[in-house]
Amino acid sequence: MIQNDSHKVAVITGAGSGIGRALAERCAVEGMRVVLADINPADLAVTEHMVRAAGVDVLSVRVDVSRAAEVAALAEQAMAMFGAVHLLFNNAGVMGAGAGAPPWETALADWEWVLGVNLWGVIHGIRAFTPLMLAQDIECHIVNTASVVGLLSFNSYAPYHASKHAVVALSENLQQALLQQGAKVKVAVLCPGWANTRIMDVGRFDQGAHLAEETETVQRMRQAAAAGVLPSQVAECAFQGIRAGRFYIFTGHDADERIRERMERILNSADL
């Protein structure tokens, strides 16, 4: 996929910071024209400035990916500006401050927010962009950002865990559906481990957001994130995986044994 990226068009959600910003910068280095989407205008402006400095064309759009109409409008604007989309990163993601609470005590607002961004954002991206990419009848790629916890048993935060498992399953389903059609659109699911991003600090962008008290679990997760791989390394792994035609894209092998153990427990009907 995309051996010569010059003048190709990439769309990136969650482009205002972290992995999304790193993906945008990498696309710019490759000479791609870039469509940036994020809910935070200030963060989006910073990424836009950084990408423009690379001398590529940029379209920057404030988008709430949990809203289907806004993602559909993003697709329309991308096509109107550039006439094609070759690479879609459904990357926007949040975690929130409610980690550590059991599922039944997690606030409904947290469930709705995290699933709205992490899962529905990907669903809306697939529904808005896949028909356009199919109609182009050229080689394209959709990369959905999940997490390695989407392949693991993980008890720190049910909304995040559930959303990432769902993104993995959705990506697998999308890949199979496109293969059955013989489509030129390929799929990958990006499953990074801990990355040094601000995901633990991103709160709901609307007023009156639910603010949960920071727990000891959240503090441990902050430490894990701070010790994680750099977003630029995640972007490098993403591009390597795309070019190699890999469906599952990882940023390391630290979780290999835990993934294997989980699969064995499933096959053996063992307890968690």
Secondary structure as GFF3:
##gff-version 3
##sequence-region A 1 272
A	DSSP	beta_strand	9	13	.	.	.	ID=ss1
A	DSSP	alpha_helix	18	29	.	.	.	ID=ss2
A	DSSP	beta_strand	33	38	.	.	.	ID=ss3
A	DSSP	alpha_helix	41	52	.	.	.	ID=ss4
A	DSSP	beta_strand	58	62	.	.	.	ID=ss5
A	DSSP	alpha_helix	68	82	.	.	.	ID=ss6
A	DSSP	beta_strand	87	90	.	.	.	ID=ss7
A	DSSP	three_ten_helix	103	105	.	.	.	ID=ss8
A	DSSP	alpha_helix	108	118	.	.	.	ID=ss9
A	DSSP	alpha_helix	120	136	.	.	.	ID=ss10
A	DSSP	beta_strand	140	145	.	.	.	ID=ss11
A	DSSP	three_ten_helix	148	151	.	.	.	ID=ss12
A	DSSP	alpha_helix	158	180	.	.	.	ID=ss13
A	DSSP	beta_strand	185	191	.	.	.	ID=ss14
A	DSSP	alpha_helix	216	226	.	.	.	ID=ss15
A	DSSP	alpha_helix	231	244	.	.	.	ID=ss16
A	DSSP	beta_strand	248	250	.	.	.	ID=ss17
A	DSSP	alpha_helix	256	267	.	.	.	ID=ss18
###
